Structures are given as C-alpha cells and as structure tokens.
Amino acid sequence: MNAVRGRPRSTTSAQAILAAAEQLFAENGYSGTSIEAIAKQAGVGKQTVYRWWPTKSHLAAAIYEKLAPGREIAPHTGALQSDIATMLRTLFAAYSAGPAAALLSGLIVEAQGSNTAVMDFRKGFFEQRREITVAVFEDARRRGEITAGADIDMLSDMLIGAIWMRLLAGHAPLDDAYADALASCLVAAASAAPETTAETPGQEGV
C-alpha cells in the first residue's frame, strides 16, 4: 500500500523514514517498533511520518511491498502445480531475508481491528494480495486444468491460510519442500469433480 496523498513529500525525508523503518522492523519486529523510534532514527518529527503513513500498519505495508514480490509473483508457467510451487518458492525466499515475514505477521494481527484506518488498510492490502491467488486458479480453469465447478474462492483461502498458519504459529518452516507439497495438495483439491448427492428413491430434495 502506497503512502496516502497529502502535502508533497520530501523525497529525502521519505526515503530516510522507509530506511529507518526497515532497519527497526528487522531488529525489533513489528510489535517492538514504534513510530516514535522510526521518526527519531530518520531524523524527522512524528507528524512527518503520520502525514504520509497514517498508521504503523500503513508504513509496514509500504516496507512489505518493497521486500515481497507483487503481482509479478505469478509465473504463468502454463501448469497450475508449477505456477503455485514457483510462486510459493519465490515468496518463501523473500520471507527468509529481512523483516518481510515479521511484517506480514504483524499486519495480519493488525488487520483484525475495525477502525477506519485499519479497514482501509485491510481492503487495500489483503484484497490485492488475494486477487493474485484467485487469478492463478482462474487461469487454470480457463486452460481446462480444473473443473468448471471448482470453488476458486475456497481454493484461494486454502492457499493463503496454509501460508499464514505456518507464518503465525512457526511450528514448521516455509521452505521449498512445503511449497511443492502444498502445490500438489491444492492441485488435487482443485481437480476433484464437484461432489453430488445421490438421491434415495422417494426422498427427492432431502
């Protein structure tokens, strides 16, 4: 998510804020980093930060966007399994370097709020990310790789949820092996024919 519109920014100050935020998020994590500390490190006032990024989550999202791959993450290999596996391998590599994984964990928690700033952030950040995963499955359906009745919204939620579970719980790594295994599982789920319920004679509509 880009900084909000407002007074023309000083490019030097903006870059100093972003550099300070990235360093402090890497050193202290999301919850351990404050706007006050970022402003001090950048050599600007707090209001300068807030003028362009109204909450810490907006600033964190700007850092995350710089560190994590965006729409170009979808590789378009021509096959769903390799599309998903390649996309996940690229994403996990970004998580292993710098504060990207810690930022996303903090942003997921932050997005549970209901105030206006958080709702705006959630709509602008997470919905854009979800569009990427939905598009991968829609492309596969157009190619005839998965059934016409496949629930793409559900498949997208399964993909994102499987990443977030390991990201938040930390019980197992986000690595290439997991990328390949998750891709295989999702292809199997996406390729399965929709279930139909056999009707017992005389019990139509039960």
C-alpha positions as CSV (number, residue, x, y, z in Angstrom):
1,M,0.0,0.0,0.0
2,N,1.4,3.3,-1.0
3,A,1.6,6.3,1.3
4,V,-1.6,8.4,1.3
5,R,-1.9,11.6,-0.6
6,G,-1.2,14.8,1.2
7,R,1.4,17.5,1.2
8,P,4.2,17.0,-1.4
9,R,6.7,14.9,0.3
10,S,10.4,15.5,0.6
11,T,12.0,12.6,-1.3
12,T,15.0,12.6,1.1
13,S,12.8,12.5,4.2
14,A,10.5,9.8,2.8
15,Q,13.5,7.6,1.9
16,A,15.0,8.2,5.3
17,I,11.7,7.1,7.0
18,L,11.5,4.0,4.9
19,A,15.1,3.1,5.5
20,A,14.7,3.6,9.3
21,A,11.5,1.6,9.4
22,E,13.0,-1.3,7.5
23,Q,16.0,-1.4,9.8
24,L,14.0,-1.2,13.0
25,F,11.4,-3.7,11.9
26,A,14.3,-6.1,11.1
27,E,15.9,-5.5,14.5
28,N,12.8,-5.3,16.8
29,G,10.0,-6.9,14.9
30,Y,6.6,-5.4,14.2
31,S,5.3,-5.0,17.8
32,G,8.6,-3.8,19.1
33,T,8.9,-0.9,16.6
34,S,7.1,2.4,17.2
35,I,6.5,5.4,15.0
36,E,8.5,7.5,17.6
37,A,11.5,5.3,17.2
38,I,11.3,5.4,13.4
39,A,11.0,9.2,13.3
40,K,14.0,9.6,15.6
41,Q,16.1,7.2,13.5
42,A,15.1,9.0,10.4
43,G,15.7,12.4,11.9
44,V,12.2,13.7,11.3
45,G,9.2,14.6,13.5
46,K,6.4,12.1,14.2
47,Q,3.9,14.2,12.3
48,T,6.1,14.0,9.2
49,V,5.7,10.2,9.3
50,Y,2.0,10.4,10.1
51,R,1.4,12.9,7.3
52,W,2.3,10.2,4.7
53,W,1.5,7.0,6.6
54,P,-1.4,7.5,9.0
55,T,-0.7,4.3,11.0
56,K,2.2,2.0,11.7
57,S,0.4,-0.7,9.6
58,H,0.4,1.6,6.5
59,L,4.1,2.2,6.9
60,A,4.8,-1.5,7.5
61,A,2.7,-2.4,4.4
62,A,4.9,0.0,2.3
63,I,8.0,-1.7,3.6
64,Y,6.5,-5.1,2.9
65,E,5.5,-4.2,-0.6
66,K,9.2,-3.2,-1.3
67,L,10.5,-6.5,0.2
68,A,7.9,-9.0,-1.0
69,P,7.1,-9.8,-4.7
70,G,3.9,-8.2,-6.0
71,R,1.8,-9.2,-9.0
72,E,4.8,-10.4,-10.9
73,I,5.0,-13.3,-8.5
74,A,2.5,-15.3,-10.6
75,P,4.9,-17.1,-13.0
76,H,2.4,-18.2,-15.8
77,T,4.2,-21.5,-16.5
78,G,1.2,-23.0,-18.2
79,A,0.5,-25.6,-15.4
80,L,-1.3,-25.0,-12.1
81,Q,1.1,-27.0,-10.0
82,S,4.2,-25.4,-11.2
83,D,2.5,-22.0,-11.1
84,I,1.7,-22.4,-7.4
85,A,5.0,-24.1,-6.5
86,T,7.1,-21.4,-8.2
87,M,5.0,-18.6,-6.7
88,L,5.4,-20.0,-3.2
89,R,9.2,-20.7,-3.6
90,T,9.6,-17.0,-4.6
91,L,7.5,-15.8,-1.7
92,F,9.2,-18.0,0.9
93,A,12.6,-16.9,-0.3
94,A,11.5,-13.3,0.3
95,Y,10.3,-14.2,3.8
96,S,13.7,-15.7,4.7
97,A,15.6,-12.5,4.2
98,G,14.9,-9.3,6.1
99,P,11.8,-8.4,8.1
100,A,9.2,-9.4,5.4
101,A,7.8,-12.4,7.4
102,A,7.7,-10.4,10.7
103,L,6.0,-7.6,9.0
104,L,3.3,-9.8,7.5
105,S,2.7,-11.5,10.8
106,G,2.2,-8.1,12.4
107,L,0.0,-6.9,9.6
108,I,-2.3,-10.0,9.9
109,V,-2.8,-9.3,13.6
110,E,-3.3,-5.5,13.0
111,A,-5.9,-6.2,10.3
112,Q,-8.3,-7.7,12.9
113,G,-9.2,-4.2,14.1
114,S,-12.3,-2.3,12.9
115,N,-11.4,1.3,13.0
116,T,-11.4,3.3,9.7
117,A,-7.7,3.3,9.2
118,V,-7.3,-0.4,9.7
119,M,-10.4,-1.2,7.4
120,D,-8.9,0.9,4.7
121,F,-5.5,-0.8,5.1
122,R,-7.1,-4.3,5.0
123,K,-9.1,-3.5,1.9
124,G,-6.1,-2.0,0.1
125,F,-3.5,-4.6,1.1
126,F,-5.1,-8.0,1.7
127,E,-7.7,-7.9,-1.1
128,Q,-5.0,-7.0,-3.6
129,R,-2.9,-10.0,-2.5
130,R,-5.9,-12.3,-2.7
131,E,-6.5,-11.2,-6.3
132,I,-3.2,-12.7,-7.2
133,T,-4.1,-16.2,-5.9
134,V,-7.6,-16.1,-7.4
135,A,-6.1,-15.3,-10.8
136,V,-3.8,-18.3,-10.7
137,F,-6.8,-20.7,-10.3
138,E,-8.9,-18.8,-12.8
139,D,-6.2,-19.2,-15.4
140,A,-6.0,-22.9,-14.7
141,R,-9.8,-23.2,-15.1
142,R,-9.6,-21.4,-18.4
143,R,-7.0,-23.9,-19.5
144,G,-9.3,-26.7,-18.6
145,E,-6.9,-28.0,-15.9
146,I,-9.5,-27.9,-13.1
147,T,-13.2,-28.4,-13.1
148,A,-15.6,-25.7,-14.1
149,G,-17.3,-26.1,-10.8
150,A,-14.1,-25.7,-8.7
151,D,-14.6,-23.2,-5.8
152,I,-11.9,-20.8,-6.6
153,D,-12.6,-18.6,-3.5
154,M,-12.2,-21.6,-1.3
155,L,-9.0,-22.7,-3.0
156,S,-7.6,-19.3,-2.6
157,D,-8.4,-19.2,1.1
158,M,-6.8,-22.7,1.5
159,L,-3.6,-21.4,-0.2
160,I,-3.4,-18.3,1.9
161,G,-4.5,-19.9,5.1
162,A,-1.8,-22.7,4.8
163,I,0.9,-20.0,4.5
164,W,-0.4,-17.9,7.3
165,M,-0.7,-20.9,9.7
166,R,3.0,-21.7,9.5
167,L,3.9,-18.0,9.4
168,L,2.0,-17.2,12.6
169,A,2.4,-20.5,14.5
170,G,6.1,-21.0,13.5
171,H,5.7,-24.8,14.1
172,A,7.2,-25.7,10.7
173,P,9.3,-24.0,8.0
174,L,8.1,-22.2,4.9
175,D,10.5,-23.8,2.6
176,D,10.8,-25.3,-0.9
177,A,9.5,-28.7,0.3
178,Y,6.4,-27.1,1.7
179,A,5.9,-25.1,-1.4
180,D,5.9,-28.3,-3.6
181,A,3.8,-30.3,-1.2
182,L,1.2,-27.5,-0.8
183,A,1.0,-27.0,-4.6
184,S,0.4,-30.8,-5.1
185,C,-2.4,-30.8,-2.5
186,L,-4.1,-27.8,-3.9
187,V,-4.0,-29.2,-7.5
188,A,-5.6,-32.4,-6.2
189,A,-8.3,-30.4,-4.5
190,A,-8.9,-28.1,-7.5
191,S,-9.0,-31.1,-9.9
192,A,-11.6,-33.1,-8.0
193,A,-15.0,-33.2,-9.5
194,P,-17.7,-31.5,-7.5
195,E,-19.5,-33.9,-5.2
196,T,-23.1,-34.8,-6.0
197,T,-25.5,-36.3,-3.5
198,A,-27.3,-39.4,-4.7
199,E,-31.0,-39.3,-4.0
200,T,-32.8,-42.2,-2.4
201,P,-35.9,-43.2,-4.4
202,G,-38.9,-41.4,-2.9
203,Q,-36.7,-38.9,-1.0
204,E,-36.2,-36.2,-3.6
205,G,-34.9,-33.0,-2.2
206,V,-33.9,-34.4,1.2
